[in-house]
Protein backbone atom coordinates (compact mmCIF):
# COMPACT_ATOMS: atom_id res chain seq x y z
CA UNK A 1 0.00 0.00 0.00
CA UNK A 2 1.43 3.40 -0.96
CA UNK A 3 1.75 6.04 1.73
CA UNK A 4 -0.75 8.86 1.89
CA UNK A 5 -0.96 12.14 3.78
CA UNK A 6 -3.91 14.15 5.01
CA UNK A 7 -3.82 17.92 4.59
CA UNK A 8 -6.13 20.57 6.03
CA UNK A 9 -6.95 23.96 4.44
CA UNK A 10 -6.71 27.42 5.91
CA UNK A 11 -8.79 30.56 5.66
CA UNK A 12 -10.38 31.15 2.30
CA UNK A 13 -11.84 27.65 1.99
CA UNK A 14 -14.99 28.51 3.95
CA UNK A 15 -18.32 29.00 2.19
CA UNK A 16 -21.97 29.03 3.09
CA UNK A 17 -23.38 25.51 2.72
CA UNK A 18 -19.97 23.84 2.87
CA UNK A 19 -19.83 20.13 3.76
CA UNK A 20 -23.58 19.80 3.20
CA UNK A 21 -23.37 16.20 1.98
CA UNK A 22 -21.16 15.10 4.88
CA UNK A 23 -23.27 17.04 7.37
CA UNK A 24 -26.43 15.30 6.19
CA UNK A 25 -24.88 11.83 5.99
CA UNK A 26 -22.96 11.44 9.26
CA UNK A 27 -24.16 11.89 12.83
CA UNK A 28 -20.57 12.35 13.95
CA UNK A 29 -20.16 15.36 11.66
CA UNK A 30 -23.27 17.00 13.11
CA UNK A 31 -22.17 16.08 16.63
CA UNK A 32 -18.78 17.72 16.04
CA UNK A 33 -20.44 20.98 15.03
CA UNK A 34 -22.64 20.77 18.13
CA UNK A 35 -19.57 20.22 20.30
CA UNK A 36 -17.91 23.30 18.82
CA UNK A 37 -21.08 25.35 19.33
CA UNK A 38 -21.34 24.28 22.97
CA UNK A 39 -17.66 25.06 23.57
CA UNK A 40 -17.64 28.58 22.15
CA UNK A 41 -21.29 29.61 22.39
CA UNK A 42 -21.63 30.12 18.63
CA UNK A 43 -24.08 28.13 16.48
CA UNK A 44 -21.55 26.84 13.99
CA UNK A 45 -24.04 24.56 12.26
CA UNK A 46 -26.26 27.54 11.48
CA UNK A 47 -23.24 29.61 10.47
CA UNK A 48 -22.16 26.86 8.07
CA UNK A 49 -25.66 26.49 6.67
CA UNK A 50 -26.87 30.08 6.40
CA UNK A 51 -24.03 32.49 7.10
CA UNK A 52 -24.46 35.42 6.63
CA UNK A 53 -21.31 35.90 4.58
CA UNK A 54 -20.01 38.71 6.79
CA UNK A 55 -20.17 36.42 9.83
CA UNK A 56 -18.70 33.33 8.20
CA UNK A 57 -15.80 35.46 6.91
CA UNK A 58 -15.14 37.20 10.25
CA UNK A 59 -11.72 35.88 11.25
CA UNK A 60 -12.69 34.98 14.81
CA UNK A 61 -15.51 32.82 13.39
CA UNK A 62 -13.73 31.50 10.30
CA UNK A 63 -10.86 29.95 12.20
CA UNK A 64 -12.90 27.79 14.64
CA UNK A 65 -15.39 26.98 11.85
CA UNK A 66 -12.67 25.57 9.59
CA UNK A 67 -11.10 23.72 12.51
CA UNK A 68 -14.50 22.16 13.20
CA UNK A 69 -14.93 21.21 9.55
CA UNK A 70 -11.57 19.45 9.47
CA UNK A 71 -12.12 17.63 12.76
CA UNK A 72 -15.61 16.55 11.66
CA UNK A 73 -14.48 14.90 8.42
CA UNK A 74 -11.51 13.29 10.15
CA UNK A 75 -13.78 11.76 12.79
CA UNK A 76 -16.15 10.50 10.11
CA UNK A 77 -13.23 8.96 8.25
CA UNK A 78 -12.04 7.11 11.35
CA UNK A 79 -15.56 5.95 12.11
CA UNK A 80 -15.75 4.55 8.57
CA UNK A 81 -12.70 2.41 9.33
CA UNK A 82 -10.06 4.64 7.79
CA UNK A 83 -6.47 4.18 8.88
CA UNK A 84 -4.16 7.00 10.02
CA UNK A 85 -1.97 8.49 7.30
CA UNK A 86 1.80 8.50 7.25
CA UNK A 87 1.84 12.29 7.72
CA UNK A 88 -0.41 15.29 8.23
CA UNK A 89 0.05 18.95 7.36
CA UNK A 90 -2.11 22.04 7.25
CA UNK A 91 -1.96 25.38 5.47
CA UNK A 92 -1.65 28.15 8.10
CA UNK A 93 -4.73 27.68 10.31
CA UNK A 94 -4.91 24.12 8.95
CA UNK A 95 -1.80 23.27 10.96
CA UNK A 96 -3.92 23.56 14.10
CA UNK A 97 -6.46 21.18 12.57
CA UNK A 98 -3.69 18.72 11.76
CA UNK A 99 -2.26 18.90 15.27
CA UNK A 100 -5.72 18.46 16.82
CA UNK A 101 -6.51 15.41 14.72
CA UNK A 102 -3.06 14.00 15.45
CA UNK A 103 -3.82 14.23 19.17
CA UNK A 104 -1.60 17.16 20.15
CA UNK A 105 -4.52 19.36 21.26
CA UNK A 106 -7.92 18.55 22.68
CA UNK A 107 -10.68 19.77 20.37
CA UNK A 108 -11.99 22.17 23.04
CA UNK A 109 -8.56 23.70 23.64
CA UNK A 110 -7.91 24.03 19.90
CA UNK A 111 -11.25 25.81 19.39
CA UNK A 112 -10.44 28.36 22.07
CA UNK A 113 -6.91 28.87 20.79
CA UNK A 114 -7.86 29.45 17.16
CA UNK A 115 -10.68 31.80 18.09
CA UNK A 116 -8.24 33.83 20.17
CA UNK A 117 -5.73 33.64 17.32
CA UNK A 118 -8.29 35.14 14.95
CA UNK A 119 -9.14 37.93 17.37
CA UNK A 120 -5.47 38.74 18.02
CA UNK A 121 -4.74 38.83 14.29
CA UNK A 122 -7.66 41.15 13.58
CA UNK A 123 -6.71 43.48 16.41
CA UNK A 124 -3.00 43.60 15.51
CA UNK A 125 -3.60 45.86 12.51
CA UNK A 126 -6.50 48.37 12.40
CA UNK A 127 -9.14 47.61 9.78
CA UNK A 128 -8.20 49.04 6.39
CA UNK A 129 -4.51 49.49 7.19
CA UNK A 130 -3.35 46.01 6.17
CA UNK A 131 -3.81 44.08 2.95
CA UNK A 132 -2.88 40.92 1.09
CA UNK A 133 -2.53 40.22 -2.62
CA UNK A 134 -1.68 37.32 -4.87
CA UNK A 135 1.00 37.51 -7.54
CA UNK A 136 0.79 35.09 -10.46
CA UNK A 137 3.48 34.36 -13.00
CA UNK A 138 6.61 35.52 -11.17
CA UNK A 139 9.18 33.29 -9.50
CA UNK A 140 9.66 33.48 -5.74
CA UNK A 141 12.83 35.59 -5.82
CA UNK A 142 11.24 38.12 -8.15
CA UNK A 143 8.33 38.54 -5.77
CA UNK A 144 10.74 38.98 -2.86
CA UNK A 145 12.62 41.67 -4.80
CA UNK A 146 9.40 43.50 -5.62
CA UNK A 147 8.39 43.50 -1.96
CA UNK A 148 11.80 44.70 -0.80
CA UNK A 149 11.79 47.53 -3.32
CA UNK A 150 8.45 48.97 -2.13
CA UNK A 151 9.10 48.52 1.62
CA UNK A 152 9.98 51.63 3.62
CA UNK A 153 10.46 50.81 7.28
CA UNK A 154 7.15 49.83 8.86
CA UNK A 155 5.37 50.53 5.56
CA UNK A 156 6.10 47.04 4.36
CA UNK A 157 5.28 44.31 1.89
CA UNK A 158 6.48 40.73 2.24
CA UNK A 159 6.13 37.45 0.37
CA UNK A 160 4.21 35.30 2.82
CA UNK A 161 2.51 32.29 1.18
CA UNK A 162 4.52 30.21 -1.27
CA UNK A 163 1.52 28.26 -2.50
CA UNK A 164 2.64 26.87 -5.86
CA UNK A 165 5.22 27.65 -8.54
CA UNK A 166 4.28 31.07 -9.87
CA UNK A 167 1.68 31.71 -7.18
CA UNK A 168 2.81 33.75 -4.17
CA UNK A 169 0.70 35.72 -1.71
CA UNK A 170 2.08 38.95 -0.28
CA UNK A 171 1.04 40.85 2.85
CA UNK A 172 1.75 44.14 4.56
CA UNK A 173 0.45 47.67 4.86
CA UNK A 174 -2.16 48.58 2.28
CA UNK A 175 -0.06 51.28 0.61
CA UNK A 176 2.97 49.03 0.23
CA UNK A 177 0.86 46.17 -1.12
CA UNK A 178 -0.75 48.45 -3.69
CA UNK A 179 2.73 49.58 -4.79
CA UNK A 180 3.87 45.96 -4.93
CA UNK A 181 0.95 45.06 -7.18
CA UNK A 182 1.92 47.73 -9.68
CA UNK A 183 5.59 46.82 -9.49
CA UNK A 184 4.84 43.13 -9.99
CA UNK A 185 2.88 43.90 -13.12
CA UNK A 186 5.70 46.10 -14.43
CA UNK A 187 8.11 43.21 -13.78
CA UNK A 188 6.12 40.74 -15.83
CA UNK A 189 3.54 39.24 -13.47
CA UNK A 190 0.69 37.64 -15.37
CA UNK A 191 -1.66 38.93 -12.71
CA UNK A 192 -1.45 40.70 -9.35
CA UNK A 193 -4.54 41.58 -7.36
CA UNK A 194 -5.76 42.36 -3.87
CA UNK A 195 -7.33 39.54 -1.87
CA UNK A 196 -10.62 40.13 -0.02
CA UNK A 197 -9.04 40.02 3.45
CA UNK A 198 -8.15 42.76 5.92
CA UNK A 199 -5.62 40.85 8.04
CA UNK A 200 -2.06 40.85 6.62
CA UNK A 201 -1.19 37.33 7.73
CA UNK A 202 2.30 35.84 8.09
CA UNK A 203 4.24 39.12 7.97
CA UNK A 204 6.00 41.19 10.63
CA UNK A 205 2.78 43.12 11.34
CA UNK A 206 1.54 40.00 13.15
CA UNK A 207 4.27 40.18 15.83
CA UNK A 208 1.88 41.75 18.38
CA UNK A 209 -0.62 38.95 17.75
CA UNK A 210 2.10 36.36 18.34
CA UNK A 211 3.01 37.95 21.66
CA UNK A 212 -0.61 37.67 22.83
CA UNK A 213 -0.96 34.16 21.44
CA UNK A 214 2.10 33.07 23.44
CA UNK A 215 0.17 33.56 26.66
CA UNK A 216 -2.83 31.62 25.35
CA UNK A 217 -0.74 28.72 24.06
CA UNK A 218 1.28 28.64 27.28
CA UNK A 219 -1.79 27.61 29.24
CA UNK A 220 -2.75 24.72 26.95
CA UNK A 221 -1.57 21.13 27.28
CA UNK A 222 0.15 19.81 24.14
CA UNK A 223 0.85 16.09 23.68
CA UNK A 224 3.19 14.44 21.22
CA UNK A 225 1.21 14.00 17.97
CA UNK A 226 0.23 10.43 17.17
CA UNK A 227 0.82 11.15 13.48
CA UNK A 228 3.83 13.22 12.32
CA UNK A 229 2.75 16.78 11.42
CA UNK A 230 4.97 18.81 9.09
CA UNK A 231 4.85 22.43 10.19
CA UNK A 232 4.64 25.52 7.99
CA UNK A 233 7.52 27.53 9.33
CA UNK A 234 10.39 25.01 9.31
CA UNK A 235 8.94 22.29 7.05
CA UNK A 236 9.80 19.92 9.89
CA UNK A 237 8.17 17.50 12.31
CA UNK A 238 8.16 18.35 16.04
CA UNK A 239 7.03 16.06 18.85
CA UNK A 240 8.10 18.25 21.78
CA UNK A 241 5.39 20.54 23.23
CA UNK A 242 7.67 23.58 23.50
CA UNK A 243 8.87 23.14 19.91
CA UNK A 244 5.27 22.90 18.67
CA UNK A 245 4.31 26.08 20.55
CA UNK A 246 7.35 27.90 19.19
CA UNK A 247 6.59 26.88 15.60
CA UNK A 248 2.96 27.97 15.91
CA UNK A 249 3.98 31.37 17.28
CA UNK A 250 6.56 31.96 14.55
CA UNK A 251 4.01 30.83 11.98
CA UNK A 252 1.95 33.98 12.62
CA UNK A 253 4.67 36.28 11.28
CA UNK A 254 6.60 33.91 9.02
CA UNK A 255 5.90 32.64 5.49
CA UNK A 256 3.84 29.53 4.79
CA UNK A 257 6.24 27.28 2.87
CA UNK A 258 3.59 25.15 1.20
CA UNK A 259 5.55 24.21 -1.92
CA UNK A 260 8.35 22.87 0.27
CA UNK A 261 5.83 21.10 2.51
CA UNK A 262 4.32 19.19 -0.40
CA UNK A 263 7.81 18.41 -1.70
CA UNK A 264 8.78 17.12 1.75
CA UNK A 265 5.76 14.83 1.85
CA UNK A 266 6.67 13.44 -1.56
CA UNK A 267 10.26 13.00 -0.41
CA UNK A 268 9.05 10.91 2.52
CA UNK A 269 7.37 8.50 0.11
CA UNK A 270 3.86 9.98 0.13
CA UNK A 271 2.08 9.19 -3.14
CA UNK A 272 -1.37 10.66 -2.42
CA UNK A 273 -2.66 13.75 -0.61
CA UNK A 274 -6.19 13.70 0.76
CA UNK A 275 -7.61 17.15 1.58
CA UNK A 276 -9.92 16.97 4.60
CA UNK A 277 -12.04 20.05 4.89
CA UNK A 278 -14.18 22.29 2.70
CA UNK A 279 -13.03 23.36 -0.72
CA UNK A 280 -10.37 22.01 -3.05
CA UNK A 281 -7.66 24.64 -2.72
CA UNK A 282 -4.89 22.33 -1.51
CA UNK A 283 -5.87 19.62 -3.99
CA UNK A 284 -5.37 22.06 -6.84
CA UNK A 285 -2.08 23.36 -5.44
CA UNK A 286 -0.70 19.84 -5.00
CA UNK A 287 -1.32 19.05 -8.65
CA UNK A 288 0.56 22.18 -9.66
CA UNK A 289 3.45 21.53 -7.29
CA UNK A 290 4.06 17.87 -8.14
CA UNK A 291 2.16 16.25 -10.99
CA UNK A 292 3.31 12.80 -9.87
CA UNK A 293 1.28 13.09 -6.67
CA UNK A 294 -2.29 11.93 -6.48
CA UNK A 295 -4.54 14.51 -4.83
CA UNK A 296 -8.20 14.43 -3.90
CA UNK A 297 -10.67 16.34 -1.78
CA UNK A 298 -12.68 14.31 0.72
CA UNK A 299 -15.89 16.28 0.51
CA UNK A 300 -18.66 13.70 0.15
CA UNK A 301 -19.76 10.39 1.69
CA UNK A 302 -18.58 8.60 -1.46
CA UNK A 303 -15.06 10.06 -1.46
CA UNK A 304 -14.73 9.48 2.28
CA UNK A 305 -15.88 5.88 2.09
CA UNK A 306 -13.68 5.18 -0.90
CA UNK A 307 -10.58 6.50 0.86
CA UNK A 308 -11.36 4.56 4.04
CA UNK A 309 -11.81 1.35 2.05
CA UNK A 310 -8.76 1.90 -0.14
CA UNK A 311 -6.38 2.52 2.72
CA UNK A 312 -7.85 -0.25 4.90
CA UNK A 313 -5.82 -3.04 3.29
C-alpha positions as CSV (number, residue, x, y, z in Angstrom):
1,X,0.0,0.0,0.0
2,X,1.4,3.4,-1.0
3,X,1.8,6.0,1.7
4,X,-0.7,8.9,1.9
5,X,-1.0,12.1,3.8
6,X,-3.9,14.1,5.0
7,X,-3.8,17.9,4.6
8,X,-6.1,20.6,6.0
9,X,-6.9,24.0,4.4
10,X,-6.7,27.4,5.9
11,X,-8.8,30.6,5.7
12,X,-10.4,31.2,2.3
13,X,-11.8,27.7,2.0
14,X,-15.0,28.5,4.0
15,X,-18.3,29.0,2.2
16,X,-22.0,29.0,3.1
17,X,-23.4,25.5,2.7
18,X,-20.0,23.8,2.9
19,X,-19.8,20.1,3.8
20,X,-23.6,19.8,3.2
21,X,-23.4,16.2,2.0
22,X,-21.2,15.1,4.9
23,X,-23.3,17.0,7.4
24,X,-26.4,15.3,6.2
25,X,-24.9,11.8,6.0
26,X,-23.0,11.4,9.3
27,X,-24.2,11.9,12.8
28,X,-20.6,12.3,13.9
29,X,-20.2,15.4,11.7
30,X,-23.3,17.0,13.1
31,X,-22.2,16.1,16.6
32,X,-18.8,17.7,16.0
33,X,-20.4,21.0,15.0
34,X,-22.6,20.8,18.1
35,X,-19.6,20.2,20.3
36,X,-17.9,23.3,18.8
37,X,-21.1,25.3,19.3
38,X,-21.3,24.3,23.0
39,X,-17.7,25.1,23.6
40,X,-17.6,28.6,22.1
41,X,-21.3,29.6,22.4
42,X,-21.6,30.1,18.6
43,X,-24.1,28.1,16.5
44,X,-21.5,26.8,14.0
45,X,-24.0,24.6,12.3
46,X,-26.3,27.5,11.5
47,X,-23.2,29.6,10.5
48,X,-22.2,26.9,8.1
49,X,-25.7,26.5,6.7
50,X,-26.9,30.1,6.4
51,X,-24.0,32.5,7.1
52,X,-24.5,35.4,6.6
53,X,-21.3,35.9,4.6
54,X,-20.0,38.7,6.8
55,X,-20.2,36.4,9.8
56,X,-18.7,33.3,8.2
57,X,-15.8,35.5,6.9
58,X,-15.1,37.2,10.2
59,X,-11.7,35.9,11.2
60,X,-12.7,35.0,14.8
61,X,-15.5,32.8,13.4
62,X,-13.7,31.5,10.3
63,X,-10.9,29.9,12.2
64,X,-12.9,27.8,14.6
65,X,-15.4,27.0,11.9
66,X,-12.7,25.6,9.6
67,X,-11.1,23.7,12.5
68,X,-14.5,22.2,13.2
69,X,-14.9,21.2,9.6
70,X,-11.6,19.4,9.5
71,X,-12.1,17.6,12.8
72,X,-15.6,16.5,11.7
73,X,-14.5,14.9,8.4
74,X,-11.5,13.3,10.2
75,X,-13.8,11.8,12.8
76,X,-16.2,10.5,10.1
77,X,-13.2,9.0,8.3
78,X,-12.0,7.1,11.3
79,X,-15.6,6.0,12.1
80,X,-15.8,4.6,8.6
81,X,-12.7,2.4,9.3
82,X,-10.1,4.6,7.8
83,X,-6.5,4.2,8.9
84,X,-4.2,7.0,10.0
85,X,-2.0,8.5,7.3
86,X,1.8,8.5,7.3
87,X,1.8,12.3,7.7
88,X,-0.4,15.3,8.2
89,X,0.0,18.9,7.4
90,X,-2.1,22.0,7.2
91,X,-2.0,25.4,5.5
92,X,-1.6,28.1,8.1
93,X,-4.7,27.7,10.3
94,X,-4.9,24.1,8.9
95,X,-1.8,23.3,11.0
96,X,-3.9,23.6,14.1
97,X,-6.5,21.2,12.6
98,X,-3.7,18.7,11.8
99,X,-2.3,18.9,15.3
100,X,-5.7,18.5,16.8
101,X,-6.5,15.4,14.7
102,X,-3.1,14.0,15.5
103,X,-3.8,14.2,19.2
104,X,-1.6,17.2,20.2
105,X,-4.5,19.4,21.3
106,X,-7.9,18.5,22.7
107,X,-10.7,19.8,20.4
108,X,-12.0,22.2,23.0
109,X,-8.6,23.7,23.6
110,X,-7.9,24.0,19.9
111,X,-11.2,25.8,19.4
112,X,-10.4,28.4,22.1
113,X,-6.9,28.9,20.8
114,X,-7.9,29.5,17.2
115,X,-10.7,31.8,18.1
116,X,-8.2,33.8,20.2
117,X,-5.7,33.6,17.3
118,X,-8.3,35.1,14.9
119,X,-9.1,37.9,17.4
120,X,-5.5,38.7,18.0
121,X,-4.7,38.8,14.3
122,X,-7.7,41.1,13.6
123,X,-6.7,43.5,16.4
124,X,-3.0,43.6,15.5
125,X,-3.6,45.9,12.5
126,X,-6.5,48.4,12.4
127,X,-9.1,47.6,9.8
128,X,-8.2,49.0,6.4
129,X,-4.5,49.5,7.2
130,X,-3.4,46.0,6.2
131,X,-3.8,44.1,2.9
132,X,-2.9,40.9,1.1
133,X,-2.5,40.2,-2.6
134,X,-1.7,37.3,-4.9
135,X,1.0,37.5,-7.5
136,X,0.8,35.1,-10.5
137,X,3.5,34.4,-13.0
138,X,6.6,35.5,-11.2
139,X,9.2,33.3,-9.5
140,X,9.7,33.5,-5.7
141,X,12.8,35.6,-5.8
142,X,11.2,38.1,-8.2
143,X,8.3,38.5,-5.8
144,X,10.7,39.0,-2.9
145,X,12.6,41.7,-4.8
146,X,9.4,43.5,-5.6
147,X,8.4,43.5,-2.0
148,X,11.8,44.7,-0.8
149,X,11.8,47.5,-3.3
150,X,8.5,49.0,-2.1
151,X,9.1,48.5,1.6
152,X,10.0,51.6,3.6
153,X,10.5,50.8,7.3
154,X,7.2,49.8,8.9
155,X,5.4,50.5,5.6
156,X,6.1,47.0,4.4
157,X,5.3,44.3,1.9
158,X,6.5,40.7,2.2
159,X,6.1,37.5,0.4
160,X,4.2,35.3,2.8
161,X,2.5,32.3,1.2
162,X,4.5,30.2,-1.3
163,X,1.5,28.3,-2.5
164,X,2.6,26.9,-5.9
165,X,5.2,27.7,-8.5
166,X,4.3,31.1,-9.9
167,X,1.7,31.7,-7.2
168,X,2.8,33.7,-4.2
169,X,0.7,35.7,-1.7
170,X,2.1,38.9,-0.3
171,X,1.0,40.9,2.8
172,X,1.7,44.1,4.6
173,X,0.4,47.7,4.9
174,X,-2.2,48.6,2.3
175,X,-0.1,51.3,0.6
176,X,3.0,49.0,0.2
177,X,0.9,46.2,-1.1
178,X,-0.7,48.4,-3.7
179,X,2.7,49.6,-4.8
180,X,3.9,46.0,-4.9
181,X,0.9,45.1,-7.2
182,X,1.9,47.7,-9.7
183,X,5.6,46.8,-9.5
184,X,4.8,43.1,-10.0
185,X,2.9,43.9,-13.1
186,X,5.7,46.1,-14.4
187,X,8.1,43.2,-13.8
188,X,6.1,40.7,-15.8
189,X,3.5,39.2,-13.5
190,X,0.7,37.6,-15.4
191,X,-1.7,38.9,-12.7
192,X,-1.5,40.7,-9.4
193,X,-4.5,41.6,-7.4
194,X,-5.8,42.4,-3.9
195,X,-7.3,39.5,-1.9
196,X,-10.6,40.1,0.0
197,X,-9.0,40.0,3.4
198,X,-8.1,42.8,5.9
199,X,-5.6,40.9,8.0
200,X,-2.1,40.8,6.6
201,X,-1.2,37.3,7.7
202,X,2.3,35.8,8.1
203,X,4.2,39.1,8.0
204,X,6.0,41.2,10.6
205,X,2.8,43.1,11.3
206,X,1.5,40.0,13.1
207,X,4.3,40.2,15.8
208,X,1.9,41.8,18.4
209,X,-0.6,39.0,17.7
210,X,2.1,36.4,18.3
211,X,3.0,38.0,21.7
212,X,-0.6,37.7,22.8
213,X,-1.0,34.2,21.4
214,X,2.1,33.1,23.4
215,X,0.2,33.6,26.7
216,X,-2.8,31.6,25.4
217,X,-0.7,28.7,24.1
218,X,1.3,28.6,27.3
219,X,-1.8,27.6,29.2
220,X,-2.8,24.7,27.0
221,X,-1.6,21.1,27.3
222,X,0.2,19.8,24.1
223,X,0.9,16.1,23.7
224,X,3.2,14.4,21.2
225,X,1.2,14.0,18.0
226,X,0.2,10.4,17.2
227,X,0.8,11.2,13.5
228,X,3.8,13.2,12.3
229,X,2.7,16.8,11.4
230,X,5.0,18.8,9.1
231,X,4.9,22.4,10.2
232,X,4.6,25.5,8.0
233,X,7.5,27.5,9.3
234,X,10.4,25.0,9.3
235,X,8.9,22.3,7.1
236,X,9.8,19.9,9.9
237,X,8.2,17.5,12.3
238,X,8.2,18.3,16.0
239,X,7.0,16.1,18.9
240,X,8.1,18.3,21.8
241,X,5.4,20.5,23.2
242,X,7.7,23.6,23.5
243,X,8.9,23.1,19.9
244,X,5.3,22.9,18.7
245,X,4.3,26.1,20.5
246,X,7.4,27.9,19.2
247,X,6.6,26.9,15.6
248,X,3.0,28.0,15.9
249,X,4.0,31.4,17.3
250,X,6.6,32.0,14.5
251,X,4.0,30.8,12.0
252,X,2.0,34.0,12.6
253,X,4.7,36.3,11.3
254,X,6.6,33.9,9.0
255,X,5.9,32.6,5.5
256,X,3.8,29.5,4.8
257,X,6.2,27.3,2.9
258,X,3.6,25.1,1.2
259,X,5.6,24.2,-1.9
260,X,8.3,22.9,0.3
261,X,5.8,21.1,2.5
262,X,4.3,19.2,-0.4
263,X,7.8,18.4,-1.7
264,X,8.8,17.1,1.8
265,X,5.8,14.8,1.9
266,X,6.7,13.4,-1.6
267,X,10.3,13.0,-0.4
268,X,9.0,10.9,2.5
269,X,7.4,8.5,0.1
270,X,3.9,10.0,0.1
271,X,2.1,9.2,-3.1
272,X,-1.4,10.7,-2.4
273,X,-2.7,13.8,-0.6
274,X,-6.2,13.7,0.8
275,X,-7.6,17.2,1.6
276,X,-9.9,17.0,4.6
277,X,-12.0,20.0,4.9
278,X,-14.2,22.3,2.7
279,X,-13.0,23.4,-0.7
280,X,-10.4,22.0,-3.1
281,X,-7.7,24.6,-2.7
282,X,-4.9,22.3,-1.5
283,X,-5.9,19.6,-4.0
284,X,-5.4,22.1,-6.8
285,X,-2.1,23.4,-5.4
286,X,-0.7,19.8,-5.0
287,X,-1.3,19.0,-8.6
288,X,0.6,22.2,-9.7
289,X,3.5,21.5,-7.3
290,X,4.1,17.9,-8.1
291,X,2.2,16.3,-11.0
292,X,3.3,12.8,-9.9
293,X,1.3,13.1,-6.7
294,X,-2.3,11.9,-6.5
295,X,-4.5,14.5,-4.8
296,X,-8.2,14.4,-3.9
297,X,-10.7,16.3,-1.8
298,X,-12.7,14.3,0.7
299,X,-15.9,16.3,0.5
300,X,-18.7,13.7,0.2
301,X,-19.8,10.4,1.7
302,X,-18.6,8.6,-1.5
303,X,-15.1,10.1,-1.5
304,X,-14.7,9.5,2.3
305,X,-15.9,5.9,2.1
306,X,-13.7,5.2,-0.9
307,X,-10.6,6.5,0.9
308,X,-11.4,4.6,4.0
309,X,-11.8,1.3,2.0
310,X,-8.8,1.9,-0.1
311,X,-6.4,2.5,2.7
312,X,-7.8,-0.2,4.9
313,X,-5.8,-3.0,3.3
